Amino acid sequence: MRETLTWDLFGTASRELTRTVVDSGFRPDIVIAIARGGLIPAGALAYAMGVKAAGTLNVEFYTDVEETLPDPVVLAPLLDTDALVGKKLLVVDDVADSGRTLALVVGLLKEHAAEVKSAVVYTKPRTIITPDFSWRETDLWIEFPWSSEPVIEQS
């Protein structure tokens, strides 16, 4: 079985996840997306919170459906860590599956920022890191609307 997130349901999920962050009292200075899966959720949360400062950290881990590299790898271009000093960051990804990517990014950013919290659309029960904010928990494979269609090739 699979969990399917539609574009419409993503709209609801992103607003509800943002409400959870806002109601917690946490107000990030910068929203950091874990690319690629976290790009769209991070943008939605940043807009919903009115946070204009956003950044991206590129991490490769999944190579195919349920296939990963041995360890997550941070890819270029890297963030300007000097700009993070003294800032409160919200790290956003689509899912905390194994949690290894999220743990890597949160760990790296905590070395530079004043405070780092994490938000994901989905959390899997096996994750090694519990995100600070999550919309839903599932143990199913998730089909996201931005990655479930085939890649568009030149015709």
C-alpha positions as CSV (number, residue, x, y, z in Angstrom):
1,M,0.0,0.0,0.0
2,R,1.0,3.6,-0.6
3,E,0.0,6.9,0.9
4,T,-0.9,9.4,-1.8
5,L,-0.6,13.2,-1.2
6,T,-2.5,15.1,-3.8
7,W,-1.9,18.8,-4.6
8,D,-5.2,19.7,-2.8
9,L,-4.3,17.7,0.3
10,F,-0.8,19.2,0.2
11,G,-2.4,22.7,0.5
12,T,-4.3,21.6,3.6
13,A,-1.2,19.8,5.0
14,S,1.1,22.8,4.5
15,R,-1.4,25.2,6.2
16,E,-2.0,22.8,9.1
17,L,1.8,22.2,9.6
18,T,2.4,26.0,9.5
19,R,-0.3,26.4,12.1
20,T,1.5,23.9,14.4
21,V,4.8,25.8,14.0
22,V,3.2,29.2,14.6
23,D,1.1,28.0,17.6
24,S,4.3,26.7,19.2
25,G,5.7,30.2,19.4
26,F,8.7,29.4,17.2
27,R,9.4,32.2,14.7
28,P,12.2,31.3,12.3
29,D,14.4,34.0,10.8
30,I,15.2,31.7,7.9
31,V,13.5,28.6,6.4
32,I,15.9,26.1,5.0
33,A,14.7,23.5,2.5
34,I,16.4,20.1,2.1
35,A,16.5,19.7,-1.6
36,R,14.9,18.3,-3.5
37,G,11.9,16.9,-1.5
38,G,11.8,19.8,0.9
39,L,11.8,22.6,-1.7
40,I,8.0,22.8,-2.2
41,P,7.0,22.2,1.5
42,A,9.6,24.8,2.6
43,G,8.3,27.4,0.2
44,A,4.7,26.8,1.3
45,L,5.7,27.2,5.0
46,A,7.8,30.2,4.4
47,Y,5.0,32.0,2.5
48,A,2.4,30.9,5.1
49,M,4.6,32.3,7.9
50,G,5.6,35.4,6.1
51,V,9.3,34.5,6.3
52,K,11.1,36.0,3.3
53,A,14.6,34.6,4.0
54,A,15.0,31.1,2.6
55,G,17.9,28.8,1.8
56,T,18.5,25.3,0.4
57,L,20.9,22.5,1.4
58,N,21.2,19.9,-1.3
59,V,21.4,16.3,0.0
60,E,21.4,13.1,-2.0
61,F,20.3,9.9,-0.3
62,Y,17.4,8.2,-2.2
63,T,18.4,6.9,-5.6
64,D,15.1,5.2,-6.4
65,V,12.0,3.9,-4.7
66,E,13.2,2.6,-1.3
67,E,16.8,2.6,-2.6
68,T,19.4,4.7,-0.9
69,L,23.1,5.5,-0.9
70,P,25.0,4.1,2.1
71,D,24.9,7.5,3.7
72,P,23.4,10.9,2.9
73,V,25.7,13.2,1.0
74,V,25.7,17.0,1.0
75,L,26.0,18.4,-2.5
76,A,27.2,21.7,-3.8
77,P,26.3,24.6,-3.7
78,L,26.6,24.9,0.0
79,L,24.9,27.4,2.3
80,D,26.7,30.5,3.4
81,T,27.0,29.5,7.0
82,D,28.2,33.0,8.1
83,A,24.7,34.3,7.3
84,L,23.2,31.8,9.8
85,V,25.1,32.9,12.9
86,G,22.6,34.1,15.6
87,K,19.6,33.1,13.5
88,K,16.7,30.8,14.2
89,L,16.3,28.3,11.4
90,L,13.4,26.0,10.4
91,V,14.7,23.1,8.4
92,V,11.9,21.6,6.1
93,D,11.8,18.3,4.3
94,D,9.0,16.2,2.8
95,V,9.5,13.2,5.0
96,A,11.6,11.9,7.9
97,D,11.9,8.3,6.7
98,S,15.1,6.9,8.1
99,G,15.7,10.4,9.5
100,R,19.4,10.2,8.5
101,T,19.2,13.1,6.0
102,L,17.3,15.3,8.5
103,A,19.7,14.4,11.3
104,L,22.7,15.3,9.1
105,V,21.3,18.7,8.1
106,V,20.1,19.6,11.6
107,G,23.4,18.6,13.1
108,L,25.4,20.7,10.5
109,L,23.2,23.8,11.0
110,K,23.2,23.6,14.8
111,E,27.0,24.3,14.6
112,H,26.2,27.8,13.1
113,A,22.8,29.0,14.1
114,A,21.3,30.1,17.4
115,E,18.4,27.7,17.2
116,V,17.4,25.0,14.7
117,K,14.0,23.3,14.5
118,S,12.7,20.9,11.9
119,A,9.4,20.4,10.1
120,V,8.3,17.6,7.8
121,V,5.0,16.7,6.0
122,Y,5.3,13.1,7.0
123,T,7.2,11.2,9.8
124,K,7.9,7.5,9.6
125,P,7.9,5.4,12.8
126,R,11.5,4.2,12.1
127,T,13.1,7.7,11.9
128,I,16.2,8.2,14.1
129,I,15.3,11.8,14.7
130,T,11.9,13.1,15.8
131,P,11.1,16.3,13.8
132,D,9.9,19.2,16.0
133,F,6.9,19.5,13.7
134,S,5.1,17.0,11.5
135,W,1.8,16.9,9.7
136,R,1.2,13.2,9.7
137,E,2.8,9.8,10.6
138,T,2.7,6.8,8.3
139,D,4.7,3.7,7.7
140,L,3.6,3.5,4.0
141,W,5.6,4.6,0.9
142,I,4.5,8.2,0.1
143,E,3.6,9.4,-3.4
144,F,4.2,13.2,-3.4
145,P,2.5,15.2,-6.2
146,W,5.8,16.7,-7.2
147,S,7.7,13.5,-7.7
148,S,5.1,10.8,-8.6
149,E,4.9,11.6,-12.3
150,P,7.6,10.4,-14.8
151,V,10.4,12.7,-15.7
152,I,9.6,14.8,-18.8
153,E,12.0,13.8,-21.6
154,Q,12.6,15.7,-24.9
155,S,10.1,14.6,-27.5
